[in-house]
Amino acid sequence: MLEAEMLRRGLLAWVSRVGGLLVLLCCSLSLLYVMTCSPPHSDDPPMSHALPRAGQNHANMGGTRPGIRTGTGGAGLVGAEPLQSGGPAGGLSYQALLTEREEQHRLHISSLKKQIAQLKEALQERSQQLKGVQESLKKGLTEGQDSGTMSRGGAEGQGAKSQQTDIQEFLKSQLSKAEVSSGNRFPSEYAVVPFESFTLQRVYQLEMGLTRHPEEKPVRRDKRDDLVEVLELALQSLNAPSAQQDGKTQNSKVYTPSDFMEGITRTEKDKGTLYELTFRGEVTHEFRRLVLFRPFGPLMKVKNERVDTANAPINIIVPLSRRTDKFKQFMHNFREVCVRQDGRVHLTVVYFGNDQINEVRSILENTSREVNFKNYTLLQLNEEFSRGRGLDFGARAWKGGNVLLFFCDVDIYFTADFLNTCRLNTQPGKKVFYPVLFSQYNPALIYGSGEHVPPVEQQLVIKKDTGFWRDFGFGMTCQYRSDFINIGGFDIDIKGWGGEDVHLYRKYLHSNLLVVRAPSRGLFHLWHEKHCADELPPDQYRMCMQSKAMNEASHGQLGMLFFRHEIEAHLRKQNQQQRPPKS
């Protein structure tokens, strides 16, 4: 269907161009013919020097013969009787000139008529070719046959046929390489590309994880549009007129979306997307299954550019209230990564209240002396802590022109590679970066006990049992100050921790800026114990405990903790059975 549509559009465009050129040529030749054959309009025609004027006829010839017309146009002498006045030589010369000019006109008219006939013949031939192409396209679309066997004439036709053959061969190669009609051999279960199943309302997928998001509802818009197009094409194919038998159509059932039962789909990223759709048949226990394949086209180079980040400093803004132990750990990471490795970072700390602010100031001053770092600012707000208020205040306090902002929390660990990713995925007026960070599980549960917990740098391993992608968080983000100001900044009416990040994220989604959302291998959320207050109502306390469980360990690790007594009892029983009997 796709290649037939492309071929049809290409052929129609080619025939339109050829027809336009032929019509233009016919008009030009017709205009030339009119200009050549029309009588001259000048007062002194080209042959007037060879014709006797009226006065000369009376003076030199003694009058005119009745069959000769006098005037200003030589063309009016056609058919005149031979001149006998002025001598035989004058009459014969005039008749010879007239005969020669008439012969030239006849030859020119004959040539123009011949050219017009040739153009008409060529135009008729092109029309027949167009008609044949249209009939072949229509036949190919209804019967599902290849439209690449249609004949064409001329150099342009051969070029279009060659191009169509190349596209057809590419699509066939994509289909032959994909795992459609036969299976492939894989080295392990991890190499298998899983399917997604879908109905008219839901998409069931493994991408988001079995324990948290086993289904997608509502379905994302781009995926929904893709599946709707596939379903429409399947219904069109099922309801298309089939071969007639005994004067009756073979398919009497009209299929509708209500007949669709289930479909499965998967995408092989270098080949294409496969769809298998199942419909209820005409009778009980009968089904109709359609297999569709959407091959990917050749790669297209969109942009090839150099990106220089040498002059792109980052202003890291950290809102803080107490938690000086976490801030000391944060500054250790900051010193190693931002000062010693990157060197193009400014730190802005927005501190709420007066409690422990002297300790925070002391930590900043010690870091400044140890590594000769002067690019930091400590701002103080004597009000209730609000993360959105602190980040907004820190961003607006910057006076050094447009700068790249990184909104960060005190329990975040990042690498020098992340700072480069932050610069590469942002562009003023065009792009903002919302990385998905890797959230760490409780190290004491991961490594067995607190005594075996390695240093923080060695804990930052992205594995199923060490943490998870925090895809529900939008607090860590990179964006230029100009975009932040133009979008309206944070909602400073939101108090406490949470909610302000989603509000800002949604505003960017509603703007014309490109929001880059992707996992970041260099951004980690360090584990810290989550406290659920006793004064919370039962439903909120239960939700808080569920969130705490998700951040403690993986599903399998929590199961091992829950069944640890049974596991220990089983081990004791096994040990007792393996002991040698007493003599």
C-alpha positions as CSV (number, residue, x, y, z in Angstrom):
1,M,0.0,0.0,0.0
2,L,2.8,2.4,0.9
3,E,4.9,1.7,-2.2
4,A,1.8,1.9,-4.5
5,E,0.9,5.3,-3.1
6,M,4.5,6.5,-3.6
7,L,4.6,5.1,-7.2
8,R,1.2,6.7,-8.0
9,R,2.2,10.1,-6.9
10,G,5.5,9.9,-8.7
11,L,3.9,8.8,-12.0
12,L,1.2,11.5,-11.8
13,A,3.8,14.2,-11.2
14,W,5.9,13.0,-14.2
15,V,2.9,12.7,-16.6
16,S,1.7,16.2,-15.5
17,R,5.1,17.7,-16.3
18,V,5.3,16.0,-19.8
19,G,1.7,17.1,-20.6
20,G,2.5,20.6,-19.7
21,L,5.6,20.7,-21.9
22,L,3.6,19.3,-24.9
23,V,0.8,21.9,-24.5
24,L,3.3,24.7,-24.2
25,L,5.1,23.5,-27.4
26,C,1.8,23.3,-29.3
27,C,0.9,26.9,-28.3
28,S,4.3,28.2,-29.4
29,L,4.1,26.5,-32.8
30,S,0.6,27.8,-33.3
31,L,1.7,31.4,-32.5
32,L,4.6,31.0,-34.8
33,Y,2.3,29.9,-37.6
34,V,-0.1,32.8,-37.1
35,M,2.7,35.3,-37.1
36,T,4.3,33.8,-40.3
37,C,1.2,33.5,-42.4
38,S,-0.6,36.7,-41.5
39,P,-0.4,39.5,-44.1
40,P,2.0,42.4,-43.4
41,H,0.5,45.6,-42.0
42,S,3.1,48.1,-42.9
43,D,2.3,50.9,-45.4
44,D,5.2,49.9,-47.6
45,P,5.3,46.1,-48.0
46,P,8.5,44.2,-48.6
47,M,7.9,43.6,-52.3
48,S,6.6,47.1,-53.0
49,H,9.9,48.0,-54.7
50,A,9.1,45.3,-57.3
51,L,5.5,46.4,-58.0
52,P,4.5,49.4,-60.1
53,R,2.8,52.1,-58.1
54,A,-0.6,53.5,-59.2
55,G,1.0,56.7,-60.5
56,Q,3.6,54.8,-62.4
57,N,1.0,52.6,-64.1
58,H,-0.8,55.6,-65.5
59,A,2.3,57.4,-66.5
60,N,4.4,54.7,-68.0
61,M,1.9,52.0,-69.0
62,G,-0.9,54.2,-70.2
63,G,-3.5,52.7,-67.8
64,T,-4.2,49.4,-66.1
65,R,-5.8,46.2,-67.4
66,P,-9.2,45.3,-66.0
67,G,-8.0,42.1,-64.2
68,I,-5.3,43.9,-62.1
69,R,-6.1,45.4,-58.7
70,T,-3.9,48.2,-57.5
71,G,-3.2,49.2,-53.9
72,T,-0.7,49.1,-51.1
73,G,-0.6,45.3,-50.5
74,G,1.3,43.0,-52.8
75,A,-0.9,40.1,-51.7
76,G,-3.8,41.5,-53.6
77,L,-2.1,40.7,-56.9
78,V,-2.6,36.9,-56.5
79,G,-4.5,35.6,-59.5
80,A,-3.9,38.7,-61.7
81,E,-3.6,38.4,-65.4
82,P,-0.1,38.7,-66.8
83,L,1.2,42.2,-67.2
84,Q,1.5,43.3,-70.8
85,S,2.3,47.0,-70.2
86,G,5.8,48.2,-69.8
87,G,7.2,45.3,-71.8
88,P,7.3,41.5,-71.5
89,A,10.3,41.5,-69.2
90,G,8.6,43.5,-66.4
91,G,5.5,41.2,-66.4
92,L,7.6,38.0,-66.3
93,S,9.8,39.3,-63.5
94,Y,6.8,40.2,-61.4
95,Q,5.1,36.8,-62.0
96,A,8.3,34.9,-61.0
97,L,8.6,36.8,-57.7
98,L,5.0,36.2,-56.9
99,T,5.3,32.4,-57.7
100,E,8.4,32.0,-55.6
101,R,6.9,33.7,-52.5
102,E,3.7,31.6,-52.8
103,E,5.8,28.4,-53.0
104,Q,7.7,29.4,-49.8
105,H,4.4,29.9,-48.0
106,R,3.1,26.5,-49.1
107,L,6.3,24.8,-47.9
108,H,6.2,26.5,-44.6
109,I,2.5,25.7,-44.0
110,S,3.2,22.1,-44.9
111,S,6.0,21.9,-42.4
112,L,3.9,23.4,-39.6
113,K,1.1,21.0,-40.3
114,K,3.5,18.1,-40.2
115,Q,4.9,19.2,-36.8
116,I,1.4,19.7,-35.4
117,A,0.4,16.2,-36.5
118,Q,3.6,14.8,-34.8
119,L,2.8,16.6,-31.6
120,K,-0.8,15.3,-31.6
121,E,0.5,11.8,-32.1
122,A,3.0,12.2,-29.2
123,L,0.3,13.6,-26.9
124,Q,-2.1,10.8,-27.7
125,E,0.7,8.3,-27.0
126,R,1.4,9.9,-23.6
127,S,-2.3,9.9,-22.8
128,Q,-2.5,6.2,-23.5
129,Q,0.5,5.6,-21.3
130,L,-1.0,7.5,-18.5
131,K,-4.3,5.6,-18.8
132,G,-2.3,2.3,-18.7
133,V,-0.4,3.4,-15.6
134,Q,-3.6,4.4,-13.8
135,E,-5.3,1.1,-14.7
136,S,-2.3,-0.9,-13.5
137,L,-2.1,1.1,-10.3
138,K,-5.8,0.5,-9.6
139,K,-5.4,-3.2,-10.3
140,G,-2.4,-3.5,-8.1
141,L,-4.1,-1.7,-5.2
142,T,-7.2,-3.9,-5.3
143,E,-5.5,-7.2,-5.9
144,G,-2.4,-6.6,-3.7
145,Q,-0.1,-7.2,-6.7
146,D,3.2,-5.5,-7.3
147,S,2.9,-2.3,-9.2
148,G,6.5,-2.5,-10.2
149,T,5.8,-4.6,-13.3
150,M,4.1,-1.7,-15.2
151,S,5.9,-0.7,-18.4
152,R,7.1,2.8,-19.2
153,G,8.5,4.5,-22.3
154,G,11.3,6.9,-22.6
155,A,14.3,7.8,-20.5
156,E,12.2,9.3,-17.7
157,G,10.0,6.2,-17.5
158,Q,13.1,4.0,-17.2
159,G,14.4,6.2,-14.4
160,A,11.1,6.0,-12.5
161,K,11.0,2.2,-13.0
162,S,14.5,1.9,-11.7
163,Q,13.7,4.0,-8.6
164,Q,10.6,2.0,-7.9
165,T,12.5,-1.3,-8.2
166,D,15.1,0.0,-5.7
167,I,12.4,0.9,-3.2
168,Q,10.6,-2.4,-3.7
169,E,13.9,-4.4,-3.2
170,F,14.6,-2.4,0.0
171,L,11.2,-3.1,1.4
172,K,11.4,-6.8,0.6
173,S,14.8,-7.0,2.2
174,Q,13.4,-5.4,5.4
175,L,10.6,-7.9,5.4
176,S,12.9,-10.8,4.8
177,K,15.3,-9.8,7.7
178,A,12.5,-9.3,10.2
179,E,11.2,-12.1,12.4
180,V,7.8,-12.4,10.7
181,S,7.1,-15.7,9.2
182,S,9.9,-17.7,10.8
183,G,11.8,-17.5,14.0
184,N,15.4,-16.5,14.6
185,R,18.0,-18.0,16.9
186,F,19.0,-16.0,19.9
187,P,21.9,-16.5,22.3
188,S,19.8,-15.9,25.4
189,E,16.4,-14.8,26.6
190,Y,17.6,-11.2,26.8
191,A,18.0,-10.9,23.0
192,V,14.3,-11.6,22.4
193,V,12.2,-8.5,21.5
194,P,9.0,-8.8,23.4
195,F,5.5,-8.1,22.0
196,E,3.0,-5.6,23.3
197,S,-0.6,-6.7,23.3
198,F,-3.4,-4.2,22.7
199,T,-7.2,-3.9,22.5
200,L,-9.4,-1.0,21.5
201,Q,-8.8,0.7,24.9
202,R,-5.5,-0.5,26.4
203,V,-1.9,-1.4,25.6
204,Y,-0.2,-4.0,27.8
205,Q,3.5,-3.7,27.9
206,L,6.7,-4.8,29.7
207,E,8.6,-1.6,29.1
208,M,7.4,0.2,32.3
209,G,7.9,-2.8,34.6
210,L,5.6,-5.5,35.8
211,T,5.3,-4.3,39.4
212,R,4.3,-0.6,38.7
213,H,2.9,-0.1,35.2
214,P,1.7,-3.3,33.6
215,E,-0.7,-1.5,31.3
216,E,-1.0,1.8,29.5
217,K,-4.2,3.7,29.8
218,P,-4.8,6.1,28.4
219,V,-2.7,5.1,25.4
220,R,-0.1,7.7,24.4
221,R,-1.3,9.7,21.4
222,D,1.4,8.8,18.9
223,K,1.0,5.1,19.7
224,R,-2.8,5.4,19.6
225,D,-2.7,7.0,16.1
226,D,-0.4,4.3,14.9
227,L,-2.7,1.5,16.1
228,V,-5.8,3.2,14.7
229,E,-4.2,3.4,11.3
230,V,-3.3,-0.2,11.4
231,L,-6.9,-1.2,12.5
232,E,-8.4,0.9,9.7
233,L,-6.2,-0.7,7.1
234,A,-7.1,-4.2,8.4
235,L,-10.8,-3.5,8.3
236,Q,-10.4,-2.1,4.7
237,S,-8.7,-5.2,3.7
238,L,-11.3,-7.5,5.3
239,N,-14.2,-5.6,3.7
240,A,-12.6,-5.3,0.2
241,P,-14.5,-7.0,-2.6
242,S,-13.2,-10.6,-3.1
243,A,-13.4,-13.0,-6.0
244,Q,-17.0,-13.8,-7.0
245,Q,-18.3,-17.3,-7.0
246,D,-21.6,-18.2,-8.8
247,G,-22.5,-14.5,-9.0
248,K,-22.2,-14.0,-5.2
249,T,-19.4,-12.4,-3.3
250,Q,-17.3,-14.8,-1.2
251,N,-17.3,-12.5,1.9
252,S,-20.8,-11.7,3.1
253,K,-19.8,-10.3,6.5
254,V,-19.1,-6.6,7.0
255,Y,-16.3,-6.3,9.6
256,T,-16.5,-3.5,12.2
257,P,-14.2,-2.5,15.1
258,S,-16.4,-4.5,17.4
259,D,-15.2,-7.7,15.7
260,F,-11.6,-6.9,16.7
261,M,-10.5,-9.2,19.6
262,E,-6.8,-8.5,20.2
263,G,-3.6,-7.6,18.5
264,I,0.1,-7.9,19.2
265,T,2.9,-5.7,18.0
266,R,6.6,-5.3,18.4
267,T,9.3,-3.1,16.8
268,E,12.7,-4.3,15.7
269,K,14.5,-1.0,15.6
270,D,16.6,-1.7,12.5
271,K,13.9,-3.4,10.5
272,G,10.3,-2.2,11.2
273,T,7.1,-2.9,13.2
274,L,5.1,-6.1,13.0
275,Y,1.3,-6.2,13.7
276,E,-0.9,-9.3,14.1
277,L,-4.6,-8.6,14.5
278,T,-7.3,-11.1,15.3
279,F,-11.0,-10.6,14.4
280,R,-14.1,-12.7,15.0
281,G,-15.1,-14.7,11.9
282,E,-18.4,-15.3,10.2
283,V,-19.3,-18.4,12.3
284,T,-18.5,-19.5,15.8
285,H,-14.9,-20.6,16.5
286,E,-13.7,-19.0,13.3
287,F,-11.3,-16.1,13.3
288,R,-9.6,-13.8,10.8
289,R,-6.0,-12.9,11.4
290,L,-4.1,-10.2,9.5
291,V,-0.3,-9.7,9.6
292,L,0.9,-6.2,8.7
293,F,4.5,-4.9,8.5
294,R,5.7,-1.3,8.5
295,P,9.3,-1.2,7.2
296,F,11.5,1.6,8.1
297,G,12.9,3.8,5.3
298,P,16.5,4.7,4.6
299,L,18.3,6.9,7.0
300,M,18.2,10.7,6.3
301,K,20.8,13.1,7.6
302,V,19.0,16.0,9.1
303,K,21.8,17.9,10.7
304,N,25.6,17.8,10.9
305,E,26.8,20.5,13.3
306,R,29.5,21.3,15.8
307,V,28.5,22.0,19.4
308,D,31.1,24.0,21.5
309,T,30.4,23.9,25.3
310,A,33.6,25.6,26.3
311,N,31.8,28.8,27.2
312,A,28.7,27.3,28.8
313,P,28.9,27.6,32.6
314,I,26.2,25.9,34.7
315,N,24.6,27.6,37.7
316,I,23.7,24.8,40.1
317,I,20.9,25.9,42.5
318,V,20.3,23.9,45.7
319,P,17.5,24.8,48.1
320,L,18.4,23.7,51.7
321,S,17.0,23.7,55.2
322,R,19.2,22.1,57.9
323,R,20.4,18.6,56.7
324,T,24.0,19.8,57.1
325,D,25.3,16.2,57.1
326,K,23.8,15.6,53.6
327,F,25.2,19.0,52.5
328,K,28.7,18.0,53.6
329,Q,28.4,14.9,51.5
330,F,27.1,16.9,48.5
331,M,30.0,19.3,48.7
332,H,32.5,16.4,48.7
333,N,31.0,15.3,45.3
334,F,30.8,18.9,44.1
335,R,34.5,19.5,44.9
336,E,35.6,16.4,43.0
337,V,33.4,16.8,40.0
338,C,32.6,20.4,39.5
339,V,35.8,22.1,40.7
340,R,38.6,19.6,39.9
341,Q,37.1,17.9,36.7
342,D,34.8,20.4,35.1
343,G,35.7,23.9,36.3
344,R,32.8,25.7,34.6
345,V,30.2,25.7,37.5
346,H,28.7,28.3,39.8
347,L,27.0,27.1,43.0
348,T,24.0,28.9,44.5
349,V,22.7,27.7,47.9
350,V,19.3,29.1,49.0
351,Y,19.0,28.5,52.7
352,F,15.7,28.7,54.7
353,G,15.8,29.9,58.3
354,N,18.7,30.6,60.7
355,D,19.2,27.2,62.2
356,Q,22.5,25.6,61.2
357,I,23.3,28.4,58.6
358,N,26.6,29.0,60.2
359,E,27.6,25.4,59.6
360,V,26.6,25.7,56.0
361,R,28.6,28.8,55.6
362,S,31.6,27.1,57.2
363,I,31.4,24.2,54.8
364,L,31.4,26.6,51.8
365,E,34.3,28.6,53.1
366,N,36.4,25.4,53.8
367,T,35.8,24.2,50.3
368,S,36.7,27.6,48.9
369,R,40.1,27.5,50.7
370,E,40.9,23.9,49.9
371,V,40.4,24.0,46.1
372,N,40.5,27.8,45.6
373,F,36.9,28.0,44.5
374,K,35.2,31.4,44.6
375,N,32.2,30.9,42.3
376,Y,29.5,30.3,44.9
377,T,26.6,32.4,46.4
378,L,24.8,31.8,49.7
379,L,21.3,33.3,49.8
380,Q,19.1,33.3,53.0
381,L,15.3,33.3,53.2
382,N,13.7,33.7,56.7
383,E,10.5,31.9,55.8
384,E,9.0,28.4,55.7
385,F,10.8,26.0,53.5
386,S,9.5,25.8,49.9
387,R,11.5,24.1,47.3
388,G,9.9,25.9,44.4
389,R,10.3,29.3,46.2
390,G,14.0,28.6,46.8
391,L,14.8,27.5,43.2
392,D,12.8,30.5,41.8
393,F,14.6,32.9,44.1
394,G,18.0,31.5,43.2
395,A,17.4,31.7,39.5
396,R,16.1,35.3,39.5
397,A,19.0,36.4,41.8
398,W,21.6,35.7,39.1
399,K,22.8,38.9,37.4
400,G,25.4,37.6,35.0
401,G,23.3,37.4,31.9
402,N,21.7,34.2,30.4
403,V,23.1,31.1,32.1
404,L,22.3,27.4,32.1
405,L,20.5,26.4,35.3
406,F,20.6,23.0,37.0
407,F,18.0,22.6,39.7
408,C,19.4,20.1,42.1
409,D,18.7,18.6,45.6
410,V,21.2,18.0,48.4
411,D,20.8,14.2,48.2
412,I,21.7,14.0,44.5
413,Y,25.0,12.6,43.1
414,F,26.1,13.5,39.6
415,T,29.2,12.9,37.4
416,A,31.2,15.2,35.1
417,D,29.6,13.4,32.1
418,F,26.2,14.4,33.3
419,L,27.3,18.1,33.2
420,N,28.2,17.7,29.6
421,T,24.9,15.9,28.9
422,C,23.2,18.9,30.6
423,R,24.9,21.3,28.2
424,L,24.3,19.2,25.1
425,N,20.6,18.7,25.6
426,T,19.7,22.3,26.3
427,Q,19.5,25.3,23.9
428,P,18.0,28.7,24.8
429,G,14.7,29.2,23.1
430,K,14.6,25.6,21.8
431,K,15.3,22.8,24.3
432,V,15.1,22.0,28.0
433,F,16.4,18.8,29.6
434,Y,14.5,16.6,32.0
435,P,16.7,13.7,32.9
436,V,15.3,10.5,34.5
437,L,17.6,9.8,37.4
438,F,18.5,6.4,38.9
439,S,17.1,6.1,42.4
440,Q,19.2,4.0,44.9
441,Y,17.7,1.3,47.1
442,N,18.6,1.0,50.8
443,P,22.3,0.0,50.8
444,A,21.9,-1.9,54.1
445,L,19.4,-4.2,52.4
446,I,21.4,-4.5,49.1
447,Y,24.7,-5.4,50.8
448,G,23.4,-7.4,53.7
449,S,24.3,-5.1,56.6
450,G,25.7,-1.7,57.3
451,E,29.1,-3.1,57.9
452,H,29.5,-4.3,54.3
453,V,28.3,-1.2,52.6
454,P,31.0,0.1,50.2
455,P,31.8,3.9,49.6
456,V,29.2,5.9,47.8
457,E,31.2,5.9,44.5
458,Q,31.1,2.1,44.4
459,Q,27.4,1.9,45.1
460,L,26.5,3.8,41.9
461,V,25.8,0.7,39.8
462,I,22.7,0.6,37.6
463,K,21.2,-2.8,38.1
464,K,17.8,-4.2,38.9
465,D,18.7,-5.0,42.5
466,T,20.5,-1.7,43.2
467,G,17.8,0.8,42.2
468,F,15.2,1.9,39.7
469,W,14.6,4.6,37.1
470,R,12.7,7.4,38.9
471,D,10.4,8.1,36.0
472,F,7.8,9.8,38.2
473,G,10.1,12.6,39.3
474,F,10.7,15.9,37.5
475,G,12.7,17.9,40.0
476,M,16.2,17.6,38.5
477,T,16.2,19.7,35.3
478,C,18.5,21.7,33.1
479,Q,17.3,24.8,31.3
480,Y,18.5,28.3,30.4
481,R,17.5,31.2,32.7
482,S,15.8,33.0,29.8
483,D,13.5,30.1,29.1
484,F,12.7,29.8,32.9
485,I,11.8,33.5,33.2
486,N,9.8,33.5,29.9
487,I,7.8,30.4,31.0
488,G,6.8,32.1,34.3
489,G,9.1,30.1,36.7
490,F,7.8,28.0,39.6
491,D,4.5,28.3,41.4
492,I,5.7,29.9,44.6
493,D,2.4,29.3,46.3
494,I,3.2,25.6,46.7
495,K,4.7,25.0,50.1
496,G,6.9,22.2,51.3
497,W,8.4,19.6,49.0
498,G,6.8,18.3,45.9
499,G,4.3,19.5,43.3
500,E,6.2,22.5,42.0
501,D,8.4,20.3,39.6
502,V,5.3,18.8,37.9
503,H,3.8,22.2,37.5
504,L,6.8,23.6,35.8
505,Y,7.2,20.5,33.6
506,R,3.7,20.8,32.3
507,K,4.2,24.4,31.4
508,Y,7.1,23.4,29.2
509,L,5.1,20.7,27.7
510,H,2.5,23.2,26.7
511,S,5.1,25.6,25.1
512,N,6.9,25.4,21.8
513,L,10.1,24.3,23.4
514,L,11.4,20.7,22.9
515,V,11.4,18.8,26.2
516,V,14.2,16.2,26.2
517,R,13.2,13.4,28.6
518,A,15.7,10.5,28.8
519,P,17.4,8.3,31.4
520,S,20.8,9.7,32.6
521,R,23.5,7.3,33.6
522,G,25.4,10.0,35.5
523,L,22.6,11.2,37.8
524,F,21.7,9.4,41.0
525,H,19.3,9.9,43.9
526,L,21.1,8.7,47.1
527,W,18.9,6.7,49.4
528,H,17.7,8.2,52.6
529,E,15.2,7.0,55.1
530,K,11.6,8.1,54.5
531,H,9.6,9.0,57.6
532,C,5.8,8.6,57.7
533,A,4.4,10.9,60.3
534,D,2.0,9.5,62.9
535,E,-0.4,12.3,62.5
536,L,-1.2,11.3,58.9
537,P,-4.7,9.9,58.3
538,P,-4.8,6.2,57.6
539,D,-5.1,6.4,53.8
540,Q,-2.2,8.8,53.5
541,Y,-0.1,6.8,55.9
542,R,-0.7,3.6,53.9
543,M,0.4,5.4,50.7
544,C,3.5,6.7,52.5
545,M,4.4,3.2,53.6
546,Q,3.9,1.9,50.0
547,S,6.2,4.6,48.7
548,K,8.7,3.8,51.4
549,A,8.6,0.1,50.5
550,M,9.3,0.9,46.8
551,N,12.4,2.9,47.8
552,E,13.7,0.2,50.2
553,A,14.4,-2.7,47.8
554,S,13.4,-4.5,44.7
555,H,10.4,-6.8,44.5
556,G,12.5,-9.9,44.8
557,Q,14.5,-8.5,47.7
558,L,11.4,-7.6,49.6
559,G,10.1,-11.1,49.0
560,M,13.2,-12.6,50.4
561,L,12.9,-10.4,53.5
562,F,9.2,-11.4,53.9
563,F,10.0,-15.1,53.7
564,R,13.3,-15.1,55.5
565,H,12.0,-17.1,58.4
566,E,10.8,-19.9,56.1
567,I,14.2,-19.7,54.3
568,E,16.1,-20.0,57.5
569,A,13.9,-22.9,58.7
570,H,14.6,-24.7,55.4
571,L,18.3,-24.2,55.8
572,R,18.3,-25.6,59.3
573,K,16.3,-28.6,58.2
574,Q,18.8,-29.3,55.3
575,N,21.7,-29.0,57.7
576,Q,20.2,-31.5,60.1
577,Q,19.6,-34.0,57.4
578,Q,23.1,-33.7,56.1
579,R,24.7,-34.4,59.6
580,P,26.2,-37.9,59.9
581,P,24.4,-40.2,62.3
582,K,25.9,-40.7,65.8
583,S,27.7,-44.0,66.4
